[in-house]
Amino acid sequence: MLDDIRSNDGQKLDGRKQERRVPIERPLTDREVPLPQPETARVLSPPNHAWLAAELPEPAVKRGDLERDVEFWKRMAQVVETRRHVTPPTHMQQRIMDALPHSVPALITPWYRREYVITPAADLGAAGALVALTAAITALTMVLAHR
């Protein structure tokens, strides 16, 4: 899907209305690929999903095989709640804060996007090397051609 996100509502710079182009239908490139489930994996039933989303009360789901899933999720909620309130010791917090950089990190750019600066001396050296290499190649081809 292509969105025209311009804020001028399709108007040209002089204020005249511009014709909107109909976007060309393109095939979808994104698609959902199902992940393989192991044969021993348990799948939650729709009532369990509804209970976890607070759409069903607990007694409506706590029947038969579903009771085990309800107990598991209740225990999981208790463990998460207790871990939510765990704080590291003060000396650990200080070690973490000391390990953080005190300046804004520099943006790392790839080598092909970095600015390339050459000094005049390096420029003359590169030009001299290029002339010498060209002379050597020319001399070699002349020697090979006269044999």
C-alpha positions in Angstrom: 0.0 0.0 0.0 1.4 3.4 -1.0 0.4 6.3 1.1 0.6 9.9 -0.2 1.7 11.6 3.0 2.1 15.1 1.6 0.4 17.7 3.7 -0.6 19.9 0.7 -3.6 17.8 -0.1 -2.5 17.2 -3.7 -2.1 20.9 -4.5 0.8 22.2 -6.6 3.0 25.0 -5.2 1.0 27.7 -7.1 -2.2 26.5 -5.4 -3.8 24.7 -8.3 -5.3 21.3 -7.6 -3.2 18.4 -8.9 -4.7 15.2 -10.3 -4.3 12.2 -8.0 -2.7 9.2 -9.6 -4.2 5.9 -9.0 -1.6 3.6 -7.5 -0.6 0.6 -9.5 -1.8 -2.6 -7.9 1.3 -4.5 -6.8 1.4 -8.1 -5.5 1.8 -8.4 -1.8 5.3 -9.2 -0.8 4.6 -9.8 2.9 2.8 -12.9 3.8 2.2 -14.8 7.0 4.1 -18.0 7.3 2.9 -20.4 9.9 5.5 -21.6 12.4 5.7 -25.4 12.7 4.3 -26.6 16.1 6.0 -29.6 17.8 3.6 -32.5 18.2 3.8 -32.2 22.0 2.9 -28.5 22.0 -0.3 -27.6 23.7 -2.5 -25.0 22.1 -4.7 -22.8 24.3 -8.3 -23.1 23.7 -10.5 -20.1 22.8 -12.1 -20.0 26.3 -8.6 -19.7 27.8 -7.8 -16.8 25.4 -11.0 -15.1 26.4 -10.3 -15.5 30.1 -6.7 -14.1 29.6 -8.2 -11.2 27.7 -10.6 -10.6 30.7 -13.7 -11.4 28.5 -14.8 -14.4 30.5 -14.9 -14.9 34.3 -12.6 -17.5 35.8 -15.3 -20.0 36.9 -16.5 -20.2 33.3 -13.1 -21.5 32.2 -12.1 -23.5 35.3 -13.6 -26.8 34.1 -11.9 -30.1 33.2 -8.7 -29.9 31.2 -8.8 -26.1 31.2 -8.3 -25.9 35.0 -4.6 -26.8 34.6 -4.1 -23.9 32.2 -5.9 -21.5 34.5 -3.7 -22.5 37.4 -0.6 -22.2 35.3 -1.5 -18.6 34.2 -2.4 -17.6 37.8 1.0 -18.9 39.1 2.7 -17.1 36.2 0.9 -13.8 37.1 2.1 -14.2 40.8 5.7 -14.9 39.7 5.7 -11.9 37.4 4.2 -9.7 40.1 6.9 -10.7 42.6 9.7 -10.2 40.1 8.3 -6.8 39.1 9.1 -5.5 42.6 12.6 -6.9 42.8 15.3 -4.2 42.8 19.0 -4.7 42.5 21.2 -3.8 45.5 22.5 -0.3 45.6 26.1 -1.2 44.9 24.9 -3.0 41.7 23.0 0.1 40.6 26.1 2.2 41.1 28.3 -0.3 39.1 25.7 -0.1 36.2 25.7 3.7 36.3 29.5 3.8 36.3 29.7 1.5 33.3 27.4 3.8 31.2 29.2 6.2 28.9 29.2 9.8 30.1 29.1 11.4 26.7 26.7 11.0 23.8 27.9 8.0 21.6 29.0 8.9 18.1 27.0 7.6 15.3 28.9 4.8 13.6 28.7 5.2 9.8 29.8 2.6 7.3 33.1 3.1 5.6 31.6 3.8 2.2 29.5 6.7 3.7 32.3 8.4 5.6 33.9 11.6 4.4 37.2 10.9 2.7 39.7 13.7 3.1 43.0 13.7 1.3 45.8 16.0 1.9 47.8 17.7 -0.9 50.9 15.7 -0.1 48.9 12.4 -0.2 47.3 13.6 -3.5 50.7 14.3 -5.1 52.1 11.0 -3.8 49.1 9.1 -5.3 49.5 10.9 -8.6 53.2 10.1 -8.7 52.5 6.4 -7.9 49.9 6.3 -10.7 52.3 7.8 -13.2 55.1 5.4 -12.2 52.7 2.4 -12.4 51.5 3.5 -15.8 55.1 3.9 -17.1 56.0 0.5 -15.7 53.0 -1.2 -17.4 53.8 0.7 -20.7 57.4 -0.4 -20.6 56.4 -4.0 -19.9 53.9 -4.1 -22.8 56.6 -2.5 -25.1 59.1 -5.2 -24.2 56.6 -8.0 -24.6 55.4 -6.6 -28.0 58.9 -6.4 -29.5 59.8 -10.0 -28.7 
